[in-house]
Amino acid sequence: MTSSIVIVSTVLSLGVAWFYFSSGRRQEQRGMVNFPMTAAVGLHTLFILSNLALRRPPNLFVRLGIPINAPVDRIRSLLMGEAGLNTMGEQDTLMVSPEIPKDIDKLLTRLGVHGSRDTYARFGQRAMQMCLYCSSTADYTILVLSGILLDYLRTATLLLFLTTNINGHQRWRTNVLGVLTCAFLAEVYAFTSASAVPLDKDAKTAFMWHDNLFLARNVLFLMLPVFIQILPVIYPPPPASVALAPALGHLERILPRAHLLKCFRQAVLRHPYTREQAVKFWANDAAEGATARSDPNVQMTASKLGLGFATPAGSGDKIGQESVLRANARLAIQSLKPLFMPPPS
């Protein structure tokens, strides 16, 4: 009853936290796109919680409250006493000695072998109890890691589904898959090297590698999908064609106006008011230009920049002695003249 209350309260708390963090984002994204991802995360969370609550690895020593170096006969008697109490309901004597299941009997037989307690702490009870062909450490390692690899592949598939361009989380895909890969490599190292330390002969407790790694792995699987949904949304930049489309539209509207400029110039001079405004504009422009060109500081700065427009003293109107700016303008005009000449007939 207590475990059921814990499961229900955990699911409700996670659901409230999930809807709190994702409510604002759901308003920004499309409901048809966000709903499958939310449903996938919810189902995955319920699956992991059911693993943690109902499918945890069995541990004979923890359940019976006995040390890891307990003799096999004591374990057998405790199991038979437990089975007798469950079947007959009597606490003093056992009327009928129930038979131990074959898988439990095989487990007890293996626990009587030297070094089997090390294997139990490393690979768990289920591997020693259910695997019929396992006879070495390599066999147990392959059996345990194959199941763990399937769990990681299932979680990786979910993370790939959650990190797409649709929800703006594609840039986080490499990071979350990197975390998942590092966790798997750490488990491989733990089962192959870190746990390969023999127990002392008089050791009463041991670090249950398989059970503790099962708990850490499922906590990681539980947190990663929820954490991805909390990460900020980063959409990829649009292609250059999308950014240049407005500029292309402006150019298409400006081009006809540019073609009409040659008609506007003659029309401006025909109307008295517009002709007067045009003459006033050009007169002001000429006066401002003359004032700027007569300033010595402007002439000096233009000369330093290679744009000198002052005619050298004593040169008169000789072409060879004209200003640098005028010479450059003359060359530019001469290079453009062939473009305005009519083609030969």
Phi, psi and chi 1 to 4 in degrees:
 res  aa     phi    psi   chi1   chi2   chi3   chi4
   1 MET       -  -40.9 -177.4   66.8 -179.8      -
   2 THR   -65.8  -41.4  -54.7      -      -      -
   3 SER   -63.1  -37.6   60.5      -      -      -
   4 SER   -64.8  -40.3  -57.9      -      -      -
   5 ILE   -63.9  -40.0  -64.1  174.9      -      -
   6 VAL   -64.3  -42.1  171.2      -      -      -
   7 ILE   -64.1  -46.2  -65.0  173.0      -      -
   8 VAL   -63.7  -44.0  172.5      -      -      -
   9 SER   -65.6  -37.7   60.6      -      -      -
  10 THR   -65.6  -44.2  -55.6      -      -      -
  11 VAL   -63.3  -42.4  171.7      -      -      -
  12 LEU   -65.3  -41.5  -69.5  177.8      -      -
  13 SER   -65.7  -42.2   60.2      -      -      -
  14 LEU   -65.7  -37.8  -72.4  175.2      -      -
  15 GLY   -64.9  -41.3      -      -      -      -
  16 VAL   -64.5  -44.1  171.1      -      -      -
  17 ALA   -64.0  -39.5      -      -      -      -
  18 TRP   -63.9  -47.7  167.2 -108.2      -      -
  19 PHE   -67.9  -28.0  -76.6  109.3      -      -
  20 TYR   -67.7  -44.5  174.1   76.1      -      -
  21 PHE   -76.6  -28.3  -76.5  111.3      -      -
  22 SER  -100.0   -0.2   61.4      -      -      -
  23 SER   -67.5  -43.1   59.2      -      -      -
  24 GLY   -66.8  -37.3      -      -      -      -
  25 ARG   -73.2  -32.4 -168.6  163.3  -60.8  146.7
  26 ARG   -64.5  -27.1  -73.9 -162.1  -57.9  -91.8
  27 GLN   -72.4  -27.9  -64.4  176.3   -0.3      -
  28 GLU   -85.0  -32.8  -60.9  175.8    0.0      -
  29 GLN   -95.1  166.3  -62.1  177.5  -10.6      -
  30 ARG   -75.1  139.3  -63.5 -179.4  179.3  178.9
  31 GLY   -65.8  -36.7      -      -      -      -
  32 MET   -67.2  -26.0  -65.7  -59.9  -65.4      -
  33 VAL   -85.1  -40.4  174.1      -      -      -
  34 ASN   -78.3  -28.2 -167.6   51.9      -      -
  35 PHE   -63.5  -47.2  176.9   74.4      -      -
  36 PRO   -60.4  -37.0  -22.6   33.6      -      -
  37 MET   -68.6  -41.4  -62.6 -177.5  178.9      -
  38 THR   -63.7  -41.3  -55.0      -      -      -
  39 ALA   -65.1  -39.9      -      -      -      -
  40 ALA   -63.8  -42.8      -      -      -      -
  41 VAL   -65.2  -40.3  173.7      -      -      -
  42 GLY   -63.7  -45.0      -      -      -      -
  43 LEU   -65.4  -40.5  -67.3  175.9      -      -
  44 HIS   -63.4  -40.0  177.1   78.1      -      -
  45 THR   -64.1  -43.5  -57.6      -      -      -
  46 LEU   -63.3  -38.3  -67.3  177.0      -      -
  47 PHE   -63.9  -44.1  176.1   73.8      -      -
  48 ILE   -67.7  -40.2  -62.0  -60.8      -      -
  49 LEU   -64.1  -37.1  -71.2  176.0      -      -
  50 SER   -66.1  -35.5   65.8      -      -      -
  51 ASN   -63.8  -42.8  -74.9  -16.6      -      -
  52 LEU   -69.6  -31.8  -68.7  173.3      -      -
  53 ALA   -93.3  -36.9      -      -      -      -
  54 LEU  -115.7  -19.9  -54.8  175.3      -      -
  55 ARG  -121.2   32.0  -60.5  178.6   58.2 -171.3
  56 ARG   -68.8  149.1  -61.6 -169.0   65.6  174.7
  57 PRO   -60.2  133.1  -21.0   32.1      -      -
  58 PRO   -69.0  148.2   25.9  -33.6      -      -
  59 ASN  -140.3  109.0 -165.4  -49.5      -      -
  60 LEU   -64.6  -39.0 -163.5   63.2      -      -
  61 PHE   -72.3  -37.0  -61.5   96.2      -      -
  62 VAL   -71.1  -40.2  174.0      -      -      -
  63 ARG   -67.4  -38.8 -177.1  167.6   63.7   85.8
  64 LEU   -87.0  -11.9  -63.2  177.8      -      -
  65 GLY    68.4   41.0      -      -      -      -
  66 ILE  -119.5  157.0   55.6  178.2      -      -
  67 PRO   -70.1  165.4   24.2  -33.1      -      -
  68 ILE   -69.2  -23.1 -171.3   69.3      -      -
  69 ASN   -99.2   22.4   59.9   -9.9      -      -
  70 ALA   -65.6  141.2      -      -      -      -
  71 PRO   -65.3  155.6  -19.2   31.0      -      -
  72 VAL   -66.5  -36.8  175.6      -      -      -
  73 ASP   -62.7  -37.7  -65.5  -23.0      -      -
  74 ARG   -67.1  -41.8 -177.8 -175.4  175.3 -172.1
  75 ILE   -62.5  -41.3  -60.4  174.2      -      -
  76 ARG   -65.2  -42.2 -173.9 -175.6  -60.8  -87.5
  77 SER   -67.0  -37.8   63.1      -      -      -
  78 LEU   -65.3  -40.6  -70.8  174.4      -      -
  79 LEU   -66.1  -42.5  -71.4  176.3      -      -
  80 MET   -67.5  -38.2  -66.3 -177.4   66.6      -
  81 GLY   -64.5  -39.7      -      -      -      -
  82 GLU   -65.1  -42.0 -172.4 -178.8   52.6      -
  83 ALA   -67.4  -37.0      -      -      -      -
  84 GLY   -66.7  -38.6      -      -      -      -
  85 LEU   -66.7  -35.3  -69.8  175.4      -      -
  86 ASN   -73.2  -31.6  -67.9  -25.7      -      -
  87 THR   -90.4  -42.9   54.0      -      -      -
  88 MET   -94.0  -24.9  -56.8  -60.9  -62.5      -
  89 GLY    76.8   12.1      -      -      -      -
  90 GLU  -105.6  144.2  -60.1  177.9   -0.6      -
  91 GLN  -105.1  -12.0  -59.8 -179.3   -1.2      -
  92 ASP   -96.0  -54.2  -62.7  -28.2      -      -
  93 THR  -131.1  160.8   59.3      -      -      -
  94 LEU  -108.3  120.0  -67.5  175.0      -      -
  95 MET   -77.3  -40.3  -60.1  -57.2  -64.3      -
  96 VAL  -131.0  129.7  178.3      -      -      -
  97 SER   -82.5  110.1  -62.0      -      -      -
  98 PRO   -70.4  149.0   26.5  -33.3      -      -
  99 GLU   -78.2  139.3  -64.9 -177.0   -0.6      -
 100 ILE   -79.6  135.9  -62.9  179.3      -      -
 101 PRO   -57.1  156.5  -23.7   32.8      -      -
 102 LYS   -63.7  -38.7  -66.9 -178.1  179.1 -179.2
 103 ASP   -67.2  -37.5   54.7  -15.4      -      -
 104 ILE   -68.0  -39.9  -59.7  -64.5      -      -
 105 ASP   -63.5  -38.0 -173.4   66.1      -      -
 106 LYS   -66.5  -38.7 -174.7  175.8 -175.0   60.1
 107 LEU   -61.9  -44.7  173.4   63.6      -      -
 108 LEU   -65.0  -36.2  -64.4  177.3      -      -
 109 THR   -64.1  -42.0  -57.0      -      -      -
 110 ARG   -70.4  -32.1  -73.0 -178.3  171.6  178.3
 111 LEU   -67.5  -18.5  -72.5  177.2      -      -
 112 GLY   -80.2   -9.3      -      -      -      -
 113 VAL   -82.3  146.5 -179.9      -      -      -
 114 HIS   -65.8  132.8  175.3   70.7      -      -
 115 GLY    84.8    0.6      -      -      -      -
 116 SER   -72.2  -26.2   60.1      -      -      -
 117 ARG   -68.6  -32.6  -51.4  -57.7  169.7   96.8
 118 ASP   -63.0  -44.2  -57.7  -22.9      -      -
 119 THR   -64.1  -37.1  -55.1      -      -      -
 120 TYR   -63.6  -43.9 -172.8   95.5      -      -
 121 ALA   -68.5  -32.1      -      -      -      -
 122 ARG   -79.2  -46.1  -69.1  179.2   65.1 -177.5
 123 PHE  -114.0   -3.1  -56.7  106.8      -      -
 124 GLY    88.0  170.1      -      -      -      -
 125 GLN   -75.2  -37.2  175.5  179.9  -31.2      -
 126 ARG   -63.3  -38.6 -173.3  174.7  -74.6  112.2
 127 ALA   -65.1  -43.5      -      -      -      -
 128 MET   -71.9  -25.9  -65.0 -173.1   64.8      -
 129 GLN   -87.1  -35.6  179.9  177.3  -19.8      -
 130 MET  -101.8  -26.1  -55.7  -56.7  -64.2      -
 131 CYS   -79.3  118.7 -177.0      -      -      -
 132 LEU   -87.4  -30.6  -60.1  177.3      -      -
 133 TYR   -93.9   -9.1   63.9   86.8      -      -
 134 CYS   -71.9  124.3  -65.0      -      -      -
 135 SER  -134.4   -4.8   59.2      -      -      -
 136 SER  -140.0  171.3   62.5      -      -      -
 137 THR   -64.0  -35.9  -56.8      -      -      -
 138 ALA   -63.5  -38.3      -      -      -      -
 139 ASP   -64.2  -44.5  -64.2  -25.0      -      -
 140 TYR   -65.9  -37.3  -74.0  110.6      -      -
 141 THR   -64.3  -45.3  -57.2      -      -      -
 142 ILE   -64.1  -41.5  -66.0  173.7      -      -
 143 LEU   -63.2  -47.5  174.4   67.3      -      -
 144 VAL   -70.2  -45.2  172.5      -      -      -
 145 LEU   -69.1  -28.1  -70.9 -178.7      -      -
 146 SER   -65.6  -41.9   60.2      -      -      -
 147 GLY   -67.6  -38.1      -      -      -      -
 148 ILE   -65.8  -38.6  -67.1  174.3      -      -
 149 LEU   -62.1  -39.3  179.2   60.1      -      -
 150 LEU   -62.9  -39.1  -68.2  177.5      -      -
 151 ASP   -63.4  -41.5  -67.0  -19.9      -      -
 152 TYR   -67.9  -37.3  -85.5   94.6      -      -
 153 LEU   -66.3  -38.4  -70.2  177.6      -      -
 154 ARG   -63.3  -44.0 -177.6 -173.4   63.9 -112.5
 155 THR   -68.2  -37.2  -53.4      -      -      -
 156 ALA   -63.6  -37.6      -      -      -      -
 157 THR   -62.5  -41.6  -56.3      -      -      -
 158 LEU   -64.8  -41.1  175.7   64.3      -      -
 159 LEU   -66.6  -35.7  -63.8 -178.8      -      -
 160 LEU   -63.3  -38.0  -72.5  174.4      -      -
 161 PHE   -68.5  -31.6  175.7   66.9      -      -
 162 LEU   -85.7  -15.2  -64.3  177.9      -      -
 163 THR  -113.3   81.7   52.9      -      -      -
 164 THR  -128.7  172.2   59.4      -      -      -
 165 ASN   -68.5  -21.1  -77.5  -29.9      -      -
 166 ILE   -65.3  -43.9  -60.8  175.7      -      -
 167 ASN  -100.7    5.8   59.4   -6.1      -      -
 168 GLY    76.2   22.4      -      -      -      -
 169 HIS  -114.2   15.5  -71.4  145.9      -      -
 170 GLN   -65.4  -32.3 -173.5  179.3   13.8      -
 171 ARG   -68.4  -16.2  -67.1 -166.6  176.8 -175.1
 172 TRP   -91.5   -1.2  -58.5  106.6      -      -
 173 ARG   -63.1  -45.1  175.3  178.1  -66.3  178.5
 174 THR   -62.7  -38.5  -56.2      -      -      -
 175 ASN   -67.4  -48.3  -62.0  -30.7      -      -
 176 VAL   -69.4  -38.1  -64.1      -      -      -
 177 LEU   -68.4  -32.1  -67.9 -178.9      -      -
 178 GLY   -64.9  -41.4      -      -      -      -
 179 VAL   -62.6  -42.0  171.1      -      -      -
 180 LEU   -65.4  -40.8 -156.4   64.1      -      -
 181 THR   -65.8  -42.8  -56.1      -      -      -
 182 CYS   -62.5  -38.0  -68.1      -      -      -
 183 ALA   -64.7  -40.9      -      -      -      -
 184 PHE   -65.9  -42.5  175.8   71.2      -      -
 185 LEU   -63.9  -35.9  -65.9  178.2      -      -
 186 ALA   -65.0  -38.7      -      -      -      -
 187 GLU   -67.5  -38.7  -74.4 -153.3   48.5      -
 188 VAL   -61.2  -43.1  172.5      -      -      -
 189 TYR   -64.6  -38.6  171.9   76.7      -      -
 190 ALA   -65.1  -42.0      -      -      -      -
 191 PHE   -76.6  -29.7  -80.4  111.7      -      -
 192 THR   -93.3  -32.7   55.4      -      -      -
 193 SER  -124.1  -53.6  -60.5      -      -      -
 194 ALA   -63.2  -34.1      -      -      -      -
 195 SER   -89.0   -2.6   60.5      -      -      -
 196 ALA   -82.1   52.9      -      -      -      -
 197 VAL  -119.3  117.6  178.7      -      -      -
 198 PRO   -66.9  146.6   23.3  -32.1      -      -
 199 LEU   -78.0  153.1  -61.3  175.3      -      -
 200 ASP   -68.2  155.6  -62.6  -25.9      -      -
 201 LYS   -64.6  -34.8  -66.0 -178.2  178.9  179.9
 202 ASP  -102.1   19.2   55.6  -12.5      -      -
 203 ALA   -70.7  129.1      -      -      -      -
 204 LYS  -100.0  -19.6  -65.2 -176.0  177.8 -179.0
 205 THR  -128.0  158.4   58.9      -      -      -
 206 ALA  -150.9  151.9      -      -      -      -
 207 PHE   -78.7  115.2 -175.6   81.0      -      -
 208 MET   -80.5   93.4  -62.8  -63.0  174.9      -
 209 TRP   -61.0  -47.1  -72.5   93.2      -      -
 210 HIS   -63.3  -44.7  179.4  -91.8      -      -
 211 ASP   -68.5  -43.9  -59.7   -8.9      -      -
 212 ASN   -69.6  -37.5  -67.8  -39.1      -      -
 213 LEU   -69.2  -32.6  -71.0  176.5      -      -
 214 PHE   -60.5  -44.6  172.7   84.5      -      -
 215 LEU   -64.7  -46.6  177.8   61.7      -      -
 216 ALA   -63.6  -39.4      -      -      -      -
 217 ARG   -64.8  -45.2 -177.3 -169.7  -35.9  124.5
 218 ASN   -70.9  -31.9  -78.3  -86.1      -      -
 219 VAL   -64.4  -40.7  169.6      -      -      -
 220 LEU   -63.2  -44.7  178.0   65.2      -      -
 221 PHE   -63.1  -30.4  -68.0  166.8      -      -
 222 LEU   -74.8  -36.2 -178.8   65.8      -      -
 223 MET   -86.2  -33.4  -62.9  -57.2  -62.9      -
 224 LEU   -60.9  -50.9  -88.1 -179.3      -      -
 225 PRO   -61.6  -38.9  -22.2   34.1      -      -
 226 VAL   -67.1  -39.0  179.6      -      -      -
 227 PHE   -65.7  -34.7 -178.4   70.5      -      -
 228 ILE   -63.1  -40.3  -71.5  174.7      -      -
 229 GLN   -69.2  -21.5  -59.2  -56.5  -52.3      -
 230 ILE   -84.9  -20.5  -58.5  175.1      -      -
 231 LEU   -62.3  151.1  -69.9  174.2      -      -
 232 PRO   -65.2  148.8   22.1  -32.8      -      -
 233 VAL   -82.4  127.8  176.0      -      -      -
 234 ILE  -130.1  105.3  -57.1  176.8      -      -
 235 TYR   -87.5  146.3  -71.3  100.2      -      -
 236 PRO   -68.4  151.9   24.4  -33.4      -      -
 237 PRO   -64.8  147.3   23.7  -33.2      -      -
 238 PRO   -69.2  158.3   25.4  -33.1      -      -
 239 PRO   -65.5  161.4   21.6  -32.2      -      -
 240 ALA   -63.2  -31.2      -      -      -      -
 241 SER   -63.4  -34.9   58.5      -      -      -
 242 VAL   -69.6  -39.0  176.3      -      -      -
 243 ALA   -70.4  -31.7      -      -      -      -
 244 LEU   -86.8   -8.1  -66.9  177.3      -      -
 245 ALA   -62.2  -45.4      -      -      -      -
 246 PRO   -62.2  -38.5  -22.6   34.3      -      -
 247 ALA   -63.9  -38.6      -      -      -      -
 248 LEU   -64.4  -38.0 -177.1   61.2      -      -
 249 GLY   -64.4  -40.3      -      -      -      -
 250 HIS   -63.8  -40.9  -72.7  -62.9      -      -
 251 LEU   -65.0  -37.5  -70.9  176.6      -      -
 252 GLU   -65.6  -31.4  -68.9  178.2   -8.4      -
 253 ARG   -79.6  -30.0  -69.5 -169.6  -64.6  -90.7
 254 ILE   -78.4  -31.1  -69.6  174.0      -      -
 255 LEU   -59.3  -46.3 -173.0   59.8      -      -
 256 PRO   -62.7  -34.4  -22.3   34.1      -      -
 257 ARG   -65.6  -36.9  -60.8  177.1 -176.2  178.6
 258 ALA   -65.5  -36.1      -      -      -      -
 259 HIS   -67.0  -26.5  -73.7  -58.4      -      -
 260 LEU   -84.2   -6.2  -69.1  176.0      -      -
 261 LEU   -63.1  -38.6  -78.7  177.6      -      -
 262 LYS   -64.4  -27.3   56.1 -175.8  179.0 -179.2
 263 CYS   -79.9  -31.8  -58.3      -      -      -
 264 PHE   -69.4  -31.7  -73.2  157.9      -      -
 265 ARG   -63.1  -45.2  -69.2  177.9 -179.8  176.8
 266 GLN   -67.9  -36.2  -69.6   81.8   -1.7      -
 267 ALA   -67.9  -32.7      -      -      -      -
 268 VAL   -63.9  -40.4  166.3      -      -      -
 269 LEU   -76.8  -16.1  -63.7  178.4      -      -
 270 ARG   -81.1  -28.4  -68.3 -165.7 -176.0  113.3
 271 HIS   -92.2  131.3 -163.5  -82.4      -      -
 272 PRO   -60.2  -42.5  -22.6   32.5      -      -
 273 TYR   -67.2  -49.2  176.3   75.3      -      -
 274 THR   -65.7  -33.4   54.6      -      -      -
 275 ARG   -64.7  -40.5 -178.5  171.9   63.0 -110.3
 276 GLU   -64.8  -41.8 -179.8 -178.0   -3.9      -
 277 GLN   -65.7  -38.7  -64.5  -63.9  -36.3      -
 278 ALA   -65.4  -43.4      -      -      -      -
 279 VAL   -62.8  -41.7  171.3      -      -      -
 280 LYS   -63.3  -40.9 -176.1 -175.6  -63.5 -175.9
 281 PHE   -63.7  -46.0  170.3   79.3      -      -
 282 TRP   -70.1  -32.1  -69.5  114.8      -      -
 283 ALA   -66.4  -44.8      -      -      -      -
 284 ASN   -62.6  -40.4  -67.4  -25.0      -      -
 285 ASP   -64.3  -40.2 -172.9   73.0      -      -
 286 ALA   -66.3  -39.5      -      -      -      -
 287 ALA   -65.9  -42.6      -      -      -      -
 288 GLU   -65.2  -39.9  -67.4  175.6   -2.1      -
 289 GLY   -63.9  -42.5      -      -      -      -
 290 ALA   -64.0  -39.1      -      -      -      -
 291 THR   -64.9  -41.6  -57.7      -      -      -
 292 ALA   -67.9  -39.8      -      -      -      -
 293 ARG   -71.5  -25.5  -71.2 -168.4  -61.2  -88.8
 294 SER   -82.5   -6.8   62.3      -      -      -
 295 ASP   -77.2  124.3 -169.3  -13.6      -      -
 296 PRO   -62.2  -36.2  -21.0   32.1      -      -
 297 ASN   -64.2  -40.7  -64.9  -32.0      -      -
 298 VAL   -64.9  -42.5  176.5      -      -      -
 299 GLN   -62.2  -40.0  -64.8  177.7    3.9      -
 300 MET   -67.5  -42.8 -174.4 -178.9  -58.0      -
 301 THR   -65.0  -40.2  -56.6      -      -      -
 302 ALA   -65.1  -37.6      -      -      -      -
 303 SER   -66.1  -38.9  -60.6      -      -      -
 304 LYS   -66.8  -31.3  -68.7  179.7  179.8  179.7
 305 LEU   -84.8   -0.3  -63.9  175.7      -      -
 306 GLY    79.2   20.5      -      -      -      -
 307 LEU  -123.1   35.3  -59.6  174.1      -      -
 308 GLY   -63.6  132.2      -      -      -      -
 309 PHE  -115.2   -0.7   53.1   83.4      -      -
 310 ALA   -81.6  132.5      -      -      -      -
 311 THR   -75.5  132.6  -55.8      -      -      -
 312 PRO   -57.6  145.3  -24.1   34.2      -      -
 313 ALA   -64.9  136.4      -      -      -      -
 314 GLY    77.5    9.3      -      -      -      -
 315 SER   -89.3  -21.0   61.0      -      -      -
 316 GLY    67.2 -136.8      -      -      -      -
 317 ASP  -108.6   21.2  -66.7  -26.3      -      -
 318 LYS   -67.5  138.9  -64.1 -179.8 -179.9  179.6
 319 ILE   -67.4  -35.3  -61.8  176.4      -      -
 320 GLY   -68.8  -20.3      -      -      -      -
 321 GLN  -110.3   18.9  -61.6  -63.8  -30.6      -
 322 GLU   -77.4  168.8   61.4 -173.9    0.3      -
 323 SER   -66.4  160.5   63.3      -      -      -
 324 VAL   -65.6  -42.2  178.1      -      -      -
 325 LEU   -64.6  -40.2 -174.6   60.0      -      -
 326 ARG   -68.5  -37.8  178.4  170.6  -66.8 -175.8
 327 ALA   -64.4  -41.8      -      -      -      -
 328 ASN   -65.1  -39.4  -66.5  -23.6      -      -
 329 ALA   -64.7  -37.7      -      -      -      -
 330 ARG   -65.1  -43.9 -171.1 -177.4  -61.6  -83.0
 331 LEU   -62.8  -39.1  -68.2  175.8      -      -
 332 ALA   -65.0  -41.0      -      -      -      -
 333 ILE   -65.3  -41.6  -65.3  -60.1      -      -
 334 GLN   -64.7  -34.7  -70.2  177.5   -3.0      -
 335 SER   -72.6  -24.3   63.4      -      -      -
 336 LEU   -89.2  -14.9  -67.5  174.9      -      -
 337 LYS   -58.3  -44.7  -82.6 -176.0  178.7 -179.8
 338 PRO   -59.0  -24.8  -24.5   35.0      -      -
 339 LEU   -71.3  -24.5  -59.9  176.6      -      -
 340 PHE   -97.6   -3.7  -67.1   93.6      -      -
 341 MET   -79.5  142.0  -64.3  179.3   63.9      -
 342 PRO   -66.5  146.9   24.7  -32.9      -      -
 343 PRO   -67.6  150.4   23.8  -32.0      -      -
 344 PRO   -65.5  141.6   23.6  -33.0      -      -
 345 SER   -81.6      -   57.6      -      -      -
